[in-house]
Amino acid sequence: MPNRYPDRDASGLRTAIGREHGVGPRAVFCANGSNEVLQCLLLAYGGPGRSALVFEPTYALHSHIARLTSTKTLSASRGEDFGIDRDSALALIETESPDVVFVCSPNNPTGNCETRETVEAIAAASEGLVVVDEAYAQFSRWSAVDLITVHANVAVVRTFSKTWALAGLRLGYVLAAPDVVAACSSAALPYHLDAFKQVAGLAALRYGAEMKARVARLVEQRGRIEAGLAALPVDVWPSDANFVLFRPRGRDAAEVWQGLVERSVLVRDVSGFARLEGCLRVSIGTAEENGRFLAALGEILAGGPSVGSVR
Ligand SMILES: Cc1ncc(COP(=O)(O)O)c(C=O)c1O
């Protein structure tokens, strides 16, 4: 009831989320979106005198929240295919001993996922916490969730914002060893998870079948977008997420982006990211939206009619 403070431990919600993953509530910490989960993790495991390792290009909030919490950011560059180069990652972990290592899998904004071998090797080599950000996990071929029972330093972060289509709810969580969960709880403000959110999260979990069906549709459409892009003069990277990274060959990304906007198609211009010069990122939409995107892009890249004449 809203006149009372909410269940401070969010026990019902944590139990239900834990059940989804075959773990108990003590392995689950919930927060207001996975960004707040990341913040709690860095408040607990980062801070002045500590460091966090990120593999760029990646989700900007990892280094941003590190800065906000006065955690030193160590940046390593991803390999050619945007995967983490295992040997150089392990060498860096040995020399720098970061307190937190961020592995974003599937990675935003490049879309690729890491291999289990890489995540396991990083977990085994790290003395610090290994945060596997799985915001897009259900779109992916594998998940690191089961590693939390093998490696006590692995924390897997999930969100209701993507596959559950509930970004407005602001609900995320981490699956980890009970001491990591307890550390996050200490870093969070009391009663940070309101009563409505706890009830809404529980209600959402009853629609798991619908969520899986939606994910299956999006994965199918992702295949269509990848195939459509492969037939155009663009470089395209394989994706395990609900978006695809591509680079129009020999064309200015901002101009292509503008051409798409003028055809009522909005994609993300990620060309400002280091190593993503000239790149755009398209989110997978409905079959109709995806068809419109491919048609508009094809027209722009073919030199097409002046945009003013297209409506
Ligand atoms: C990799 C990654 N992690 C976390 C988030 C944050 O999600 P939330 O809405 O749960 O804060 C995003 C959002 O785009 C993301 O791409």
The ligand as an SDF file (V2000), in Angstrom:
LIG
                    3D

 16 16  0  0  0  0  0  0  0  0999 V2000
   24.6660   -2.5950  -22.1360 C   0  0  0  0  0  0  0  0  0  0  0  0
   23.6560   -1.8150  -21.3770 C   0  0  0  0  0  0  0  0  0  0  0  0
   23.6090   -1.9360  -20.0480 N   0  0  0  0  0  0  0  0  0  0  0  0
   22.7110   -1.2600  -19.3180 C   0  0  0  0  0  0  0  0  0  0  0  0
   21.8060   -0.4190  -19.9200 C   0  0  0  0  0  0  0  0  0  0  0  0
   20.8760    0.3710  -19.0380 C   0  0  0  0  0  0  0  0  0  0  0  0
   19.6330   -0.1730  -19.0000 O   0  0  0  0  0  0  0  0  0  0  0  0
   18.5480    0.2570  -17.9120 P   0  0  0  0  0  0  0  0  0  0  0  0
   17.4270    0.8300  -18.6990 O   0  0  0  0  0  0  0  0  0  0  0  0
   18.1930   -1.0130  -17.2190 O   0  0  0  0  0  0  0  0  0  0  0  0
   19.1660    1.2540  -16.9820 O   0  0  0  0  0  0  0  0  0  0  0  0
   21.8020   -0.2640  -21.2920 C   0  0  0  0  0  0  0  0  0  0  0  0
   20.8470    0.6380  -21.9490 C   0  0  0  0  0  0  0  0  0  0  0  0
   20.9310    0.9610  -23.1120 O   0  0  0  0  0  0  0  0  0  0  0  0
   22.7610   -0.9790  -22.0440 C   0  0  0  0  0  0  0  0  0  0  0  0
   22.8240   -0.8810  -23.3830 O   0  0  0  0  0  0  0  0  0  0  0  0
  1  2  1  0
  2  3  1  0
  2 15  2  0
  3  4  2  0
  4  5  1  0
  5  6  1  0
  5 12  2  0
  6  7  1  0
  7  8  1  0
  8  9  2  0
  8 10  1  0
  8 11  1  0
 12 13  1  0
 12 15  1  0
 13 14  2  0
 15 16  1  0
M  END
$$$$
